[in-house]
Amino acid sequence: MFQFDWAAKELWSKEPGEKPARSTEPSNRAIRRAMLLHWREHCVECAIPDCYAVCPLYVQRKDRKCARLVYGMVRNRDFPGLLSCGADLRFRRWGKIEALLTGRYLSVSQIRLLDRADQAATWLVDKVASLLSGISPKRRVHGAFTLYRGKLFERLGRRGAYDHFVIECHSFQPGPCKLIVELRKDLISIFRQSLDLQPGYNFYSLPIQLPVDFGKEQNYTLMVYPDGDREIRLVFSWLDFVIYDHAAIENVPAAAHSDQEKVSSPALPAAKIKCVAWDLDNTLWRGILVEDGMQNLQLRPEAVDLIHRLDERGVIQTIVSKNNFEEAMAVLKGQGLDEFFLHPAINWGQKSSNLQQIAERLNINIDTFALIDDSAFERREVSSALPMVRVYPEDGLQELLARPEFDVIVTDASRRRRQSYLTEIKRDRFREEVGTDYLNFLRSCQLKLKVFTPNTSEGIARCLELIQRSNQLNLSSNRYNSAQFEALLSDRNVLSVAMECEDRFGDYGIVGFASIDFSSDTPVAKDFVLSCRVAQKRVEHAFYGWLASFAKRGGASRLQVNLIRTEKNLPLIKVFEDLPFTAVGAEGNLAVLSMDLTGEIVPDNVVALDDTALRGLSTV
């Protein structure tokens, strides 16, 4: 929300008009909640009240305070965003806008409703102040209203952990300009970043770091102002801390962000964290290894406790630390912690680059990563290069697991996740020894796939976990809740199949789930989700080969797959390009694929399949 109280529309009407070139980037359906902020005009060099008498830049506002914006903030309905309008303003020299952080969040619809109520109340207060102008020329009624409005905003809504701070604005400047975003606690600057604005549309998503216990103190002020005291005109449609609706974002059609728009989508963190990367010095332990030596380091008990608790939840962990590898690993081995960390990157390179390499080796999306690091510089380097990675300081570790991004489904499979990855590392080493023929390597692994109907609480929970967590190998991107999933399993027209996998190195456990609708002559695969741990191991080929034979035995002549294309399931799209499916239709991000079952179905000879539990089962 913005301080529209002092808008001088007669001055604003002299400004040239311009329509937005494109729609708002963070669409309302992609935002679940936004922090309740009230942006007000102010001065970067303020010295109230003396400056009113001596400052050459003083321009009197209706309440006799200084107007640091040429015409205040005007509602420009051509630029909707969080509100049904944008805040159109032109900075004077030394002008800035600022907001006190409340830490409280409301939904978009609630904020819009509150804005309409505020607009009506402001109109009423302005009328009363005009009537009382002879008695109170400084319009103290407005001051009292502003005070009580601020107190109300500190009590509305509920607290929450935000995802990003988003800025969307339209620049009317003929050339590029810079905008400064600064966060202060009391008078101390704790965040400052310069943004390059181009003429026309601009969007930024900033991972501004707030303390874990933010909200207990109300002395954080966020400021926005032009670099070099330039007198620029901007229209802000978003200027807010937001909590994303990740399910809505993941189901946005890929075409919604076309290359022709020349503006990339905001790099967003995933809803849940899959991997935590730890720094070492003054984070996992107290002290600096290269300065203090191994014997003078002290493990932080809260860090060790968090490592064990994350491992129990199935959150895998790694190391990104600027240290000497052999020395650091010797410390970890001496403390019995080395096997908790997969593909540790202990070197003197950039941490953002190390994180990307670890994500590739683990075969999971970088947006599911989080970094714990005591260095504000390192956190900012990662946030700048990888804004989709969450970053946390070393303090407040005890409260981390209470955050929603760490609230994950815990099953026996998730508890064994680290061990599964360690086994996979052994497989990789064995593959290197076998040679470069990948199919021969897979055959040497002796992969076995078992298909069955999930009928135990543990198996059902694991299948639901896969559906809620997986992106890369997800056919529909459906995110069922428990009740919806139970209804799916109970549907007599739908065959629900769980997939369990093992090889000569060990047991993967349940790695996949599929639902196939047999209500018509042509069975339709509604859901198919597979763990990334068995990606590119021909498990998909074995499953669809079996499904084709199963459907054919039931009398079907074709098998249909409804593939919802997203930005994250490209690996699955490539799988279907390799399978004997042909595209028979498309609508938006939906691709309808079909397999002819009238000819011979050649089973895949790489993965052995066991369908004993489903033999004799009818397709109706």
N, C-alpha and C positions, 0 to 999 in steps of 0.2 A: 504494500500500500504506500501511497505517496501523499505528501503535504500539498494537496490541491487548494488549500485554504486561501492562498494569496495570489491565485492566478489572475493575471492582467490580460484578458482576452483581446482587449483593444490593441495591445502591443503585439500579441501573438498573430493577430489577423494580418499583420504586415509581412509575416514570414512567407516565403514561397511554399506551396503545397507540393507533396510528392507521395505517391502511393507506394506501399511496400512491394518489393519485387518478388517476394515469396512468403509462404505461410510460416507460422511460428515453428521453430525447431523442436523444443521440448513440448510436444502436444499435450493438452490437458489430460488425455487418457493415459499418458505415460508418466504423469506425476501423481503420486498418491497423496502426498502432503507437502506443504511448504511452511517455512518458519514465518511466524507472524512478525513482520518488520514494518516499521513506519519511517519512510525516507523523508528527511527534512533538509532544507537548504541551510548552509552554514558557510563559514569562512575558514580558509586554511591558516590565516594569520590573525585570528580573532583575539581581541583584547577588550571585550565588553566590560564596562560601558564607555571607557575613555575613548575608544576608537570612534564612537559616534560623533565626537566633537573634533577630533584631530585627523582622522583618516581621510585622505583625498578621494578614496574610492567609495566613501559612504554614499549610498542611495537610499532614501527613505521609503520604507514600505508603509502600508496603511496603518500598521500598528507602531510605526515610527522606528522599528528595528531595521537593520540593514538588509537590503535585497541583493543577494549575491547571485541571483538568477535574473535575467533581463525581464522576463514576464512570469516568473514563478514556475510552477509546474502545471501544465495545461493538459486536460484529458484529450488525447488524440485518438479517436475511435477507428482510424484507419490502421492502427497498429495494436491489435489485441494480443494479449499474452496471458499472464496470470489473471489479470483483470480483463474486462471487456474493452479496455482502452489501454493505450500506452501513455507514459508520462513524457510529454514533450517539453524540453527545457533548453535554454541557451545559457551557458556559464558566463558570468562576468569574470574579470580577472580576480584571482584568489577565491573564486567560488568553488564550492564542493557540496556534495550531498552526503549525509551520514545517517546511520540507523543504529540504535541500541539493540544488541542481540538479546532476545528474550528466551531462546531455547525452547519455545513452545510452538507446536505445529498444528495447523488446521488443514482440512481438505481444500481443494481449489474452490469447490462450490461454497464452502463455509466462508472462505476469505472474500469471495465475491459478494456474498450476502452481507458480510460485515462492512465491506466497502460501500455498499448502497446505503446501509444504515448510517455510516459515518458521513456520507455525502449529505444526507438529509439533516443530520445533527449539525454539521458545519454550516449549512444554509440557515438553520434556525439561529445558531449562535451569532452568525454574521448579522442577521437582522436585529437581534437584541443589542449587539455591540453598536450598530449604527444608531439605534434609538438612544443609546446611553453615551454617545460620543461626546456630548457636551460635558458629561460628568466624568467619563473615563476616556480621555482622548488617546491613551496608549492601548486601548482595547484590552483591558485586563481580563475581560470575559473570555477572550480567546486564549489567554495564557492559562487561566484556570481550566478551560476545556482541554487544552493540550496536556496539562499535568494529569488530569484524571483519566484521559484517554490512554496515556502511557501506563498508568497503574493498572488499568483494565487489561491492556495487552499482556502484562506480566502474569496474568491469572488465567487467561483464556487458553484453550487447547491443551495439549498434553506434550510431555517431553519425549524426545526420540533422538536416535542417532541418524544424522543426515548422510546423504550420499555425496553430493557435490554442491558447490555454489555456482549457479548458472547466470551468465550475463548474455542477454540478447538485446541488441540495440540497432537502430538505423542512424547512420551518420549522414548529415546533410552537407558535410564539408566537401569541397571540390577535390581534395587530395587526402593522403593518409595522415593520421594523427595518433597520438598515444593517450591512453587512459590509465590512470594509476588506481589500483585497488590496494587498500591498506587496512589492516586490522590492528587495533590497539587495545591493550589491557591497561586500564588507567591511562597513563601517558606514554606507555612503552609500546613501541611498534614490534609486533610479533609475526607479522606477515606483510609483505609488500611485493607487488608484482606489476609490471608494466605490460599493457596489452596494446597491440598494434591494431588500430581500427582503419578499415578501408571505407571509401565512399559507398554508401548503401548498407546492405545487410552485414551484420557481424554477430558471431556467436562464440562464446567461450564457456567451458566447463572447468572450474578450478577446484582442485582438491585442497581447499583451505583446511589446515589442521587445527582442530580445537582440542582442548584437554579431554581426557576420558570422562572426568566428572563435570564437564561443562553444564551449566544450568544452575549450579548451586550458588554461583556468584553472578551478579548482573552488572558487570562493569566492562563488558566487551563492546567496543564501538567499531563498526565497519564504515570506511570512508571511500568515496569514489570521486575523483577529480581529474581534470585534464593535466597532462604533463606540460610544463613550461607556462602555466597560467594562461593557456590559450582560451579564447572566447568562442567555444565551439557549440554547435547545436546538435543534440542527440534526442532520440526518442527511445526510452527504455520500455520494452515489453516484458522482459524478465530480468530481475535483479534480486535473486532469492536463493536461500539454502533450501534444497529440495530432497525429498525422499521418493525415489523412483518406484513405480509399479513395474517390477522386472518382468512379470508374466506378460504384461501388455506390451512391453518393449520387444520381448523375444518373439511375439506373434505379429509384429508389424511387418507387412510384406516388404520384400527386398526392394521392390520398385519404389517404395516411398522415399528412398534416398538415392535418387538417380545421379549418375556421374555428371549430368548436365547442370546440376544445381551448383556445382563447384564449392559446396560447403559440406564438410564431412559431418557425419553424425557424432554426437557426443560420445566419447569413449567412456563407457559406463562399467562399473564393477558388477560382477554377477551377484545374484541374490545371496548365495552362500559361498563361503570360503572353503576351498579344497586343499590349499597348500599354504603353510606359514613359513616364511623365510626369516631366519634369525641372524642378527648381527652378533658378534662375540664380545668384543671389548666394551666394558661398562654396560652391557646388555644382558648376555647370558651369564657373564661373570663380572665381578668388580675388579677393575685394574686393566692395564694395557699390556698385552703379552710381550711385545717387542721391547717395552721399557721396564716392566716390573719383573719379567721372568716367570716361568711356570710355577715356581714354588710360592710366589707371592700373590697368586690369583685366588679369588674366593667366589665359588659358585653362588649365585643368587637363589635362595630357596624357592622364592615365588616363581622364578623362571623355570626351575627344574620341575616344580609341581605342575605348571602349565604345560610343559612338554609332555608329561605323562597323561594329563587329562585330555589334551588334544589327540594324542595317540589313541586313547580309549574311544574317542568319538569318530575315529577314522579320518581325521584331518592329517594329511601327510605333512612332513616338515623337511626343511633343507637349511643350508647355511649360505649366506652371502656376506663375506667378511674380508676386509683388507688386512691380510696377514700372510705369514709364510705357511704354506699348506702343511708341511710335515710337522712343524711345531704345534700348530693349532689342533691337528688331528691327534697328536700325542696327548694333548690335554684332554680332549674329548674321550679318547680310549681309556685314559687313566681314570676317568670318572664314570666309565660305563655308559656313555651317552652317544658314542659314535654311530651305532646302528639305528638311532632314531632319525638320522638325517640322510636323505636320499640325494645323490648327485651334488654334494656340497661344492660350492664355488668359493674357494678360499684363495684369493689372488689379489692383485693390485689394480684390477680393471674396474670399469664403471659397473655399479651394481645393477643398473637398469639392463645393461647388456647381459650380465650374468643371469638375471631373472628370465630373460627371454630364452636363453639357451637351456636353462633348467626346464622351462615350460615345454620346449620342444622335445627334450629327452624324456620327460614324464608323459608327454602326449596329452596334456590338459591345457585348457585355455588360460591365457595369461590373466584374464579378468577374474579368475578364481583365486588369485594369489593375494597374500598380505605380507607386509614387511614390518618387523619389529626392530627398531634401530634407535639408539640414543642420540644420534647426530641429526640435528635439524637440517644440516646441509645435505646429508645423504638422503633423508626422507624427501626433501624438496627435489633433488636430482631425479629420484625415481618417479615422483609425482609429475614432474615436468615431462619426462620422456614416456612414462606409462601411466596416464591419468586413470586408467581402469584398475590399477593396483591400489588396494587400500594400504595406508601406512599408519603405524602407531608408534608412539614414543615408548621408552623402556619403563616408564612409571605407569601405575594403574593396571598391572598385569592381572591382578586378582579380579578385576571387573570385566575383563575382555569376554569371558565366556557367557556373560549375561547379554551380550549384544546379539541382535537377531541374525546377523550374518554367520554366527557360530552355532546357531540353533539348528542342528542337523539331526536327521533320523539316525539312531544308533542301532545296529544289528550285529550279529556275529560276524557277518562279512565285512562290515565297516571296521570292526575291531581288528580284523586280520588284514586290513588294507596295506599297512606298511610292510608286513611280511610278504604279501603278494607282490609288491613292487620290488622288494629285495630279491625274490625269486625271479622276477622278470629281468633284473639286472644280470643274474646268473645266466638266464636264457640268452641275453644279448652277447655275453662273453662266449657262450658256447657257439652261437651263430657265427661269430667272427672266426672261431676255430674251424667250423665246418666248411666255410667258403662263401662264395658270392651267389650261389644258386638259391634263391629265397624259397622256392617251392620245395626243393630238396631239404632245406633247413626245416621248414614247417613239418614235412613228413617225418623227419628225424625226431621232432618233438613229440610225435605220437598224440596229437590232439584228439580229444573225445568230447562230443557234444551230446548232452542228454536233454530231451524235451519232455515236459510233463506239465500237468495242471497245478498251479500253486494252490495248496490246500492246508498249509500250516500257517500259524500266525507269523512265524519267523520268515517263511518264504514270501508271504504276502507283503510283509513290511519291507523286505529287500526289493521286491519288484516295484513297490511304490517309491522307494528311495531312488531307484534308477530313473523312474519317470520324472521325478522332481529335480534330479541333479544333472541329468545328461542333456547335452546340447548338440555335440558333434555328430552323434549317431542316433538321431531321434527323427522318426518319420513324420510325426504329426505335431510335435511340440506341445501336445496336450499336457496340462499340469493338473492332474486329478487330485482332489482332496480325498481323505479316507472314505467318506461316505460315497462319493462318486465312484471310487475304485471298487468298493464292495458291490455297488450296483452293476458295474461292468462285469465283474466276476460272476454275478448271479444271472446275467442275461443268457437265456437258453439258446438264443440265436447267435451268440458270440462264443468262439473258441478262444480261451485265454491260455497262453502257453508261456511257461517259464523256461529259461535255458540255463543249464549248468555245464561248466566246462572244466576240464582238467588236462594235463599233459604229463610227460615223464618227469617233469620237475616238481609238480605239485598240483594242488586243487585251486582253481580260481573261484569256486563257489558259484552262486547264481550271478550270471553276467548279462542276462537279457530278458526281455518280456515282449510279447506280441499279442495282439487281439485281432481276430479275423471274423468278419461278419458273414455268416452263411445263410442269411435270411432270403437271398435271391439265388438264381441259377449261377450267377457269377460271384464267387466269394471275393470279399474286399478286405484287404489288410488295412485296418484302421490305425493301429499303433504298432510300432516296432522301435525298440530302444535297446541299445547295446553298450556295455561298458567299454570305455576307451582302452582298457587293459587287454582286450582281445581284438582290438581294431586291426584291420589288415592281416588277420590270421586266417582268412577264408571261412570264418565262422558264419558270416552272412551268406556266403555261397552255399554252405552246407544246409543252413536253415531253409532258405528259399527253394533249394532243390527238394528237400523233404516236404515242404508245404505244397509245392506243385504236385508231387506224387500223391500226397494225401488228398488234395482237392480233386485230382483226376480220378482216384478210386471212388470218390463220392459222386462221380458223374459230371463234374464240371469240365467245360471245354476251354475256359479261360480263367486266369487269375488276375485280379485287379489290385493295384496299389495306388492309394491317394497320398502323394508326397507333397507336403507343405514346405516350400523352399524358404529358408531363412539364411541370414548371413553367417550362421554358425554351423549349419549342418552340411556344408560343402563336402566333407569326407563321405557322408552317406550318399549324396548325389552321385559321386564318382563310383560308388559301389554299384548303383543301379545301372550306370552306363556300362559296367562290365558284365552284368547279368542279362539273360535273354528277355529283357522287357523292351517294349516299344511304346513311345508316347502316342496316346490316342486322343488327348484333349488337354486343355489348359485354361485356367481362368484366374487372373491375378497371380498370386503366388502358389496356386494349386496346380500341380502337374499330375495328370491321370496316366498311369502306366499300366500296360497289359502284357501278360505272358500267354502264348498259345500253348495249350495242353494237349492238343490232338496228336502231336508227333511224339517221338521218343524223348523221354526225359533222362538225360545222362547225369547220374549222381556225381557229386564232387568227390574226388579220390584223395583229397588232402586231409580232411577232417572226418573221422569216424563218427557216425551218428547213432544214438540209441533212443528209439521211440517206443520202447517196451511199455511204458506207462500209458501211452495213448493208443496202443493197438486195440482194434475192435471198437474204438470210439466212433460214433456216427458224426457226419458233417452237418447234420440238421439239428 
